[in-house]
Amino acid sequence: MARFPTPPTKSNLLRLRRELETVREGYDLLDQKRKILVLEMMGMVESAKRVQQEVQEKMAAAFKALRIALLREGALQLGRDAAGARAEPTAEVATRSLMGIYLPSLVAEHPEPEPLGSLFGGSAALDDAGRAFADALKAIDRLAEVETCVLRLAREVRKTQRRVNALDKLFIPAYSETVKFITDALDEQERDQFVVMRMLKERAEKHAAPGEML
């Protein structure tokens, strides 16, 4: 296991123990963040699936209404009627923060299409198609918002997971191994010092014995 190239001193041991505690706290926080993001992302994925189904259904209904209008009015007349449409949608993008991530919140306004039909001309079928497409656009707005949130959450989950793995597989083991190495080295130094002190004491006692006998 790799360790940091740090001299085995008591000051380094105290410092590395503090840093190891901080790294472990950082790991716990990042792992908690990762779990929260994953839960949020899974909820968004389920929402995206539902909205995708809604978009498909509404677009199918809109194109069905358009085909009916085309059969009733013909392509030329339908084009003339559609040219008179004056719907002007607007959209604003706000953001909300989740664990430091800014997720978009789309606020779009799709005005109800003005009727193109009349008592003497125009196409009621085209009006139906216009309303159907306007309804589909609202679902597409929601889908765009949810899918963007999913992408941002997925990107942040991957980034957080890499950091968690780095702490778990690299930094925490390296700190732990270095702390163990320094602890063992200091213990060995203490044992060596104890042996030296005992030898010195024995030598001193040996040399002092003849003097005491006089």
C-alpha positions as CSV (number, residue, x, y, z in Angstrom):
1,M,0.0,0.0,0.0
2,A,1.4,3.4,-1.0
3,R,2.2,5.9,1.8
4,F,3.3,9.5,1.9
5,P,7.1,10.2,2.1
6,T,6.9,11.8,5.5
7,P,9.7,11.6,8.2
8,P,8.6,9.5,11.2
9,T,8.3,12.3,13.8
10,K,5.7,12.9,16.5
11,S,4.7,16.2,15.0
12,N,4.1,14.6,11.7
13,L,2.1,11.8,13.3
14,L,-0.2,14.3,15.1
15,R,-0.6,16.3,11.9
16,L,-1.4,13.2,9.8
17,R,-3.9,11.9,12.3
18,R,-5.8,15.2,12.2
19,E,-5.7,15.2,8.4
20,L,-6.9,11.6,8.3
21,E,-9.9,12.5,10.5
22,T,-10.7,15.4,8.2
23,V,-10.4,13.2,5.1
24,R,-12.7,10.6,6.6
25,E,-15.3,13.3,7.5
26,G,-15.0,14.6,3.9
27,Y,-15.6,11.0,2.6
28,D,-18.7,10.7,4.8
29,L,-20.1,14.0,3.5
30,L,-19.4,13.2,-0.1
31,D,-20.9,9.8,0.2
32,Q,-24.0,11.3,1.7
33,K,-24.2,13.8,-1.1
34,R,-23.8,11.1,-3.7
35,K,-26.7,9.1,-2.2
36,I,-29.0,12.2,-2.1
37,L,-28.1,13.0,-5.7
38,V,-28.8,9.4,-6.9
39,L,-32.2,9.4,-5.2
40,E,-33.1,12.8,-6.7
41,M,-31.8,11.6,-10.1
42,M,-33.8,8.4,-10.0
43,G,-37.0,10.3,-9.2
44,M,-36.3,12.7,-12.1
45,V,-35.7,9.7,-14.4
46,E,-39.1,8.3,-13.5
47,S,-40.7,11.7,-14.1
48,A,-38.9,11.9,-17.5
49,K,-40.4,8.5,-18.5
50,R,-43.9,9.7,-17.7
51,V,-43.4,13.0,-19.5
52,Q,-41.9,11.2,-22.5
53,Q,-45.0,9.0,-22.7
54,E,-47.2,12.1,-22.5
55,V,-45.3,13.8,-25.2
56,Q,-45.6,10.8,-27.5
57,E,-49.4,10.7,-26.9
58,K,-49.9,14.4,-27.4
59,M,-47.8,14.5,-30.6
60,A,-49.6,11.5,-32.0
61,A,-52.9,13.3,-31.3
62,A,-51.6,16.6,-32.9
63,F,-50.4,14.9,-36.1
64,K,-53.7,13.0,-36.3
65,A,-55.6,16.3,-36.1
66,L,-53.2,17.7,-38.8
67,R,-53.9,14.8,-41.1
68,I,-57.6,15.3,-40.7
69,A,-57.3,19.0,-41.5
70,L,-55.1,18.2,-44.5
71,L,-57.7,15.8,-45.9
72,R,-60.5,18.2,-45.4
73,E,-58.9,21.4,-46.7
74,G,-56.0,20.3,-48.9
75,A,-52.4,21.3,-48.6
76,L,-52.8,24.6,-50.4
77,Q,-55.7,25.9,-48.4
78,L,-54.2,24.6,-45.2
79,G,-51.0,26.5,-45.9
80,R,-52.9,29.7,-46.5
81,D,-54.9,29.3,-43.3
82,A,-51.8,28.5,-41.2
83,A,-50.0,31.6,-42.5
84,G,-52.5,33.6,-40.5
85,A,-51.5,32.1,-37.1
86,R,-50.2,34.7,-34.7
87,A,-49.3,32.7,-31.6
88,E,-46.1,34.0,-29.9
89,P,-44.9,31.7,-27.2
90,T,-42.5,33.0,-24.5
91,A,-40.1,31.2,-22.2
92,E,-38.0,32.0,-19.1
93,V,-35.5,29.8,-17.4
94,A,-35.1,30.0,-13.6
95,T,-32.8,27.9,-11.4
96,R,-33.1,26.1,-8.1
97,S,-30.1,24.8,-6.1
98,L,-29.7,21.2,-4.9
99,M,-26.5,20.3,-3.0
100,G,-24.8,23.2,-4.8
101,I,-26.1,22.1,-8.3
102,Y,-28.2,24.6,-10.2
103,L,-31.2,22.8,-11.8
104,P,-33.3,24.6,-14.5
105,S,-36.9,25.5,-14.0
106,L,-38.6,26.3,-17.3
107,V,-41.5,28.7,-17.3
108,A,-43.1,28.8,-20.8
109,E,-46.3,30.5,-22.0
110,H,-48.0,29.2,-25.1
111,P,-51.0,31.4,-25.9
112,E,-54.1,29.7,-27.0
113,P,-54.1,29.8,-30.9
114,E,-56.6,32.2,-32.3
115,P,-59.4,30.6,-34.3
116,L,-58.7,30.5,-38.0
117,G,-62.1,29.2,-38.9
118,S,-65.2,31.4,-39.5
119,L,-68.7,31.0,-40.5
120,F,-67.8,31.7,-44.2
121,G,-64.3,30.3,-44.5
122,G,-61.3,29.0,-42.7
123,S,-60.6,25.6,-41.2
124,A,-62.1,24.4,-37.9
125,A,-60.0,21.3,-38.4
126,L,-56.9,23.4,-38.5
127,D,-58.0,25.1,-35.3
128,D,-58.2,21.7,-33.6
129,A,-54.7,20.8,-34.9
130,G,-53.3,24.1,-33.6
131,R,-54.7,23.5,-30.1
132,A,-53.4,19.9,-30.2
133,F,-49.8,21.1,-31.1
134,A,-50.0,23.9,-28.4
135,D,-50.9,21.3,-25.9
136,A,-48.0,19.0,-27.0
137,L,-45.6,21.9,-26.7
138,K,-46.4,22.3,-23.0
139,A,-45.5,18.6,-22.5
140,I,-42.3,19.1,-24.5
141,D,-41.4,22.1,-22.2
142,R,-41.7,19.8,-19.2
143,L,-39.7,17.1,-20.8
144,A,-36.9,19.5,-21.7
145,E,-36.7,20.7,-18.1
146,V,-36.7,17.2,-16.6
147,E,-34.2,15.8,-19.0
148,T,-31.8,18.7,-18.5
149,C,-32.1,18.1,-14.7
150,V,-31.3,14.4,-15.2
151,L,-28.2,15.2,-17.3
152,R,-26.9,17.7,-14.7
153,L,-27.5,15.3,-11.8
154,A,-25.9,12.4,-13.6
155,R,-22.8,14.5,-14.4
156,E,-22.6,15.6,-10.7
157,V,-23.1,12.0,-9.5
158,R,-20.2,10.8,-11.7
159,K,-18.0,13.6,-10.4
160,T,-18.9,12.9,-6.8
161,Q,-18.4,9.2,-7.2
162,R,-14.9,9.8,-8.6
163,R,-14.1,11.9,-5.5
164,V,-15.6,9.3,-3.2
165,N,-13.5,6.5,-4.9
166,A,-10.4,8.6,-4.7
167,L,-10.8,9.1,-1.0
168,D,-11.8,5.5,-0.3
169,K,-9.2,3.8,-2.5
170,L,-6.3,6.2,-2.4
171,F,-6.2,9.0,0.2
172,I,-7.6,7.2,3.2
173,P,-5.4,4.1,2.7
174,A,-2.4,6.3,2.1
175,Y,-3.0,8.3,5.3
176,S,-3.7,5.1,7.3
177,E,-0.6,3.4,6.0
178,T,1.6,6.5,6.7
179,V,0.2,6.8,10.3
180,K,0.9,3.1,10.9
181,F,4.4,3.4,9.5
182,I,5.2,6.5,11.7
183,T,3.6,4.8,14.7
184,D,5.6,1.6,14.2
185,A,8.8,3.7,13.6
186,L,8.3,5.7,16.8
187,D,7.6,2.6,18.8
188,E,10.8,1.0,17.4
189,Q,12.7,4.1,18.4
190,E,11.3,4.0,21.9
191,R,12.3,0.3,22.2
192,D,15.8,1.1,20.9
193,Q,16.1,3.9,23.4
194,F,14.9,1.7,26.2
195,V,17.5,-0.9,25.3
196,V,20.2,1.6,25.1
197,M,19.3,3.2,28.4
198,R,19.2,-0.3,30.1
199,M,22.6,-1.1,28.7
200,L,24.0,2.2,29.9
201,K,22.5,1.6,33.3
202,E,23.9,-1.9,33.5
203,R,27.3,-0.6,32.4
204,A,27.2,2.2,34.9
205,E,26.3,-0.3,37.7
206,K,29.1,-2.6,36.6
207,H,31.7,0.1,36.7
208,A,30.4,1.4,40.0
209,A,30.5,-1.9,41.8
210,P,34.3,-2.0,42.6
211,G,34.2,1.4,44.0
212,E,31.4,0.5,46.3
213,M,33.4,-2.5,47.6
214,L,36.3,-0.3,48.7
